[in-house]
Amino acid sequence: MERRTPDERKGEEDAAAAAMAGMTFEGAAAGGRGLGAEFNLEQLSQVVPSTFENTTFRSAPAVATLHAAPLGAAARAMPMPGRVPLSFAPGAGPKAPAALPLEPTAIGKAPLQTVVAPSSAAAVAVPSTADDAVAEQFVVGPVPPFPFELEPRTVVKAEFGGHAEAARAVMGGLRAEGVDFEADPAAARFRCTACCAAAYVTLTVSLYMSAGAYLVEVQRRSGEGMAFMCVYRKLKACLTGATLPATPANSALNFGLQMPSLPASLLAMCDPAPAIDAVEEVRVPVSMLESDYLDVQHEGVRCLSELAADAAARDRVCGCEKAVEAAVAGLGRFIAATVQVESRSFAAFALANLTEQAAVADCLVNSPQAAAVLGTLAGFARNGGVEDAQMRRESARALANVAGRHGAKVAALLGRDALSDLASALGTLSDPTVRGYAESVSRGCALQTVA
């Protein structure tokens, strides 16, 4: 057996490593040798492992120079140290890797069907014709298996004559409470928004079947928990026929919820309520609207919305000229600038309730920002989703309140183009409440409406 020096063996290993990379190394160490003239991919495919598992890469000596010369016949015949050449059946070459299976094409769901609920003042429990068409598309499935879990406390069990009847019952209950919703028949689910002067709640209502009965799951997605529970109890009463205790006539401020009052014996021991400064009552929440924090703005505008919804507080504010000016200036800037749907809804509620008073309507049309505020309100008289449905209604109501008292000024401030756009959009407005207020604005501005 021929005896080779360590340097010669190292040179052979370096040459074999170079054969893998298709390069030539010329080492300064003794025994290093150049590789020849030809590159053969088929030969390399028999000595290079088919995967990268356990593959060792040896680096060339630090003083080596790298050349892009092709491999010669000697290099092709040189076996890899420690490797057994792969063999194939006659006429067969190395197999190409199997193609990855194609992912199945996901079939998109049908688009959600927006069903606009009327305002609470005009809500009816009888489903509309549009509801019947949507209900016929519902297919209610069983409760999904574990790990899916239903909400533990907000599930209603009821019996209906079929999927369509169950869907109609849910839509009727939502409409009766003035809750806006979008129906997804394929998923047997409703995406809902409940908004009033003091609360904004988003929720989902899903239908399932279990043991021959229907399960209606109501799940809160965002918003005040107390207001959500009130909506749930009222919907449950509509579905089961239960009777809820009567609530005061002015309890619509927070979906019928009232804060507990003190006993008469304790109230008698309290000092009389101090006089309330109307300017200070408005100044504090208006200053919150100018905060850099969205949650502070949210609480400030909700405070103004609750204040405007209370008849006594509204009369107190409207009786003070400085308080009216502060409220109009703050709300006018805020409703056009805020990016939060909830906050903008509260601002629209506040303006709609305040503009019912002549003092506020007069102040608004004579303010420096009158054109910008009225233009913003007119821009909200359009179609949209359930998230801002109540905001669009209240904005249209505020604009109608002002146009009913100052039609000529509103027409001059908005301009003919804006009023023409509003009139031409009347036939396309799907919300009857928004359409009714938009028609009132057109009449107040003495503009011929388009049916």
Long-range contacts (C-beta under 8 A, 24 or more apart in sequence): 5-30, 5-31, 7-31, 7-32, 12-78, 12-81, 13-58, 13-81, 14-58, 14-60, 14-61, 14-64, 15-75, 15-78, 16-78, 16-79, 16-80, 16-81, 17-57, 17-58, 17-60, 18-60, 18-75, 19-44, 19-47, 19-71, 19-75, 19-76, 19-78, 20-44, 20-47, 20-48, 20-80, 22-70, 22-71, 23-66, 23-67, 23-68, 23-69, 24-66, 24-67, 24-68, 24-69, 24-71, 25-60, 25-61, 25-64, 25-65, 25-66, 25-67, 26-64, 26-65, 26-67, 27-60, 27-61, 27-63, 27-64, 28-61, 28-63, 28-64, 29-61, 29-63, 32-61, 32-64, 34-69, 35-69, 35-71, 35-72, 35-74, 35-75, 36-69, 36-70, 36-71, 36-72, 36-73, 36-74, 36-75, 37-69, 37-70, 37-71, 37-72, 38-70, 38-71, 38-72, 38-73, 38-76, 39-70, 39-71, 40-71, 40-76, 42-93, 43-76, 44-76, 45-86, 45-93, 45-94, 46-85, 46-86, 46-87, 46-88, 46-94, 47-79, 47-80, 47-83, 47-85, 47-86, 49-83, 50-86, 50-94, 109-184, 109-186, 109-187, 110-185, 110-186, 112-182, 112-183, 112-184, 112-191, 113-182, 113-183, 113-184, 113-185, 114-182, 114-385, 114-386, 114-430, 115-171, 115-181, 115-182, 115-183, 116-180, 116-386, 116-389, 116-430, 116-431, 117-174, 117-175, 117-178, 117-179, 117-180, 117-181, 117-389, 118-175, 118-178, 118-432, 118-433, 119-178, 119-390, 119-393, 119-433, 120-177, 120-178, 120-196, 120-252, 122-432, 122-433, 123-175, 123-176, 123-177, 123-178, 124-175, 124-176, 125-172, 125-173, 125-175, 125-176, 125-238, 126-172, 127-168, 127-171, 127-172, 127-175, 128-175, 131-168, 131-171, 131-172, 131-175, 132-164, 132-168, 134-167, 134-171, 134-183, 134-185, 135-163, 135-164, 135-165, 135-167, 135-168, 135-171, 136-164, 137-185, 137-186, 138-163, 138-164, 138-166, 138-167, 138-183, 138-185, 138-188, 138-207, 139-163, 139-185, 139-186, 139-188, 140-166, 140-167, 140-188, 140-207, 140-208, 140-209, 140-214, 141-188, 141-208, 141-209, 142-208, 142-209, 142-210, 143-208, 143-209, 143-210, 143-215, 150-208, 150-215, 150-217, 151-217, 151-218, 151-219, 154-217, 154-218, 154-219, 154-220, 154-229, 154-232, 155-215, 155-216, 155-217, 155-218, 156-215, 156-216, 156-218, 156-235, 156-236, 156-239, 156-240, 157-213, 157-214, 157-215, 157-216, 158-213, 158-214, 158-216, 158-239, 158-240, 159-212, 159-213, 159-214, 160-214, 163-188, 163-207, 166-207, 166-214, 166-216, 167-207, 169-238, 169-239, 170-205, 170-207, 170-216, 170-235, 170-239, 172-238, 173-234, 173-235, 173-238, 173-239, 174-205, 174-235, 176-234, 176-238, 177-231, 177-234, 177-235, 177-238, 179-231, 179-235, 180-386, 180-389, 180-390, 181-205, 181-386, 182-385, 182-386, 191-386, 192-386, 193-386, 193-387, 193-389, 193-390, 194-223, 194-227, 194-228, 194-231, 194-255, 195-342, 195-345, 195-389, 195-390, 195-391, 196-227, 196-252, 196-253, 196-254, 196-255, 196-349, 196-390, 197-253, 197-305, 197-306, 197-308, 197-309, 197-346, 197-349, 197-350, 197-353, 198-227, 198-253, 198-254, 198-302, 198-305, 198-306, 198-309, 199-223, 199-224, 199-226, 199-227, 199-254, 199-255, 200-224, 200-341, 200-342, 200-345, 200-346, 201-227, 201-228, 201-231, 202-387, 203-228, 203-231, 205-235, 223-342, 224-254, 226-254, 226-257, 227-254, 227-255, 227-257, 230-254, 230-255, 230-256, 230-257, 231-255, 250-311, 253-306, 253-309, 253-310, 276-316, 278-316, 278-317, 278-319, 278-320, 278-323, 279-320, 279-322, 279-323, 279-326, 281-307, 281-313, 281-316, 281-317, 281-323, 282-307, 282-317, 282-323, 282-326, 282-327, 282-330, 283-326, 285-330, 286-326, 286-327, 286-329, 286-330, 286-331, 289-330, 289-331, 289-333, 289-334, 290-330, 294-340, 294-343, 297-334, 297-338, 297-340, 297-343, 298-340, 298-342, 298-343, 298-346, 301-331, 301-334, 301-338, 301-343, 301-346, 301-347, 301-350, 302-343, 302-346, 304-330, 304-331, 304-346, 304-347, 304-350, 305-346, 305-347, 305-349, 305-350, 305-353, 307-350, 308-349, 308-350, 308-351, 308-353, 308-354, 309-349, 309-353, 314-353, 314-354, 314-357, 315-357, 317-354, 318-354, 318-357, 318-359, 318-360, 319-359, 321-359, 321-363, 324-354, 324-359, 324-360, 324-363, 325-363, 325-367, 327-354, 327-360, 328-354, 328-360, 328-363, 328-364, 328-367, 329-367, 329-369, 332-364, 332-367, 332-369, 332-372, 332-373, 333-369, 335-373, 335-376, 335-377, 335-395, 336-372, 336-373, 336-376, 341-387, 341-388, 341-391, 344-388, 344-391, 345-388, 345-390, 345-391, 345-394, 348-380, 348-390, 348-391, 348-392, 348-394, 348-395, 348-398, 349-390, 349-394, 351-377, 351-394, 351-395, 351-398, 352-394, 352-395, 352-397, 352-398, 352-401, 355-398, 355-401, 355-402, 356-401, 358-405, 361-401, 361-402, 361-405, 361-406, 362-405, 362-406, 364-402, 365-402, 365-406, 365-409, 365-410, 365-413, 370-409, 370-413, 371-413, 371-414, 374-399, 374-402, 374-410, 374-413, 374-414, 375-413, 375-414, 375-418, 378-414, 378-418, 378-419, 378-422, 378-441, 381-422, 381-425, 381-429, 381-434, 381-437, 381-438, 381-441, 382-425, 382-429, 382-434, 383-428, 383-429, 383-430, 383-431, 389-431, 392-431, 392-434, 393-431, 393-433, 393-434, 393-437, 396-433, 396-434, 396-437, 396-438, 396-441, 397-437, 399-437, 399-441, 400-437, 400-438, 400-440, 400-441, 400-444, 403-440, 403-441, 403-444, 403-445, 404-440, 404-444, 407-444, 407-445, 407-446, 408-445, 408-446, 410-441, 410-444, 410-445, 411-445, 411-446, 411-447, 414-445, 419-445, 419-447, 420-447, 423-447, 423-448, 423-449, 423-450, 424-450, 426-450, 426-451, 427-451
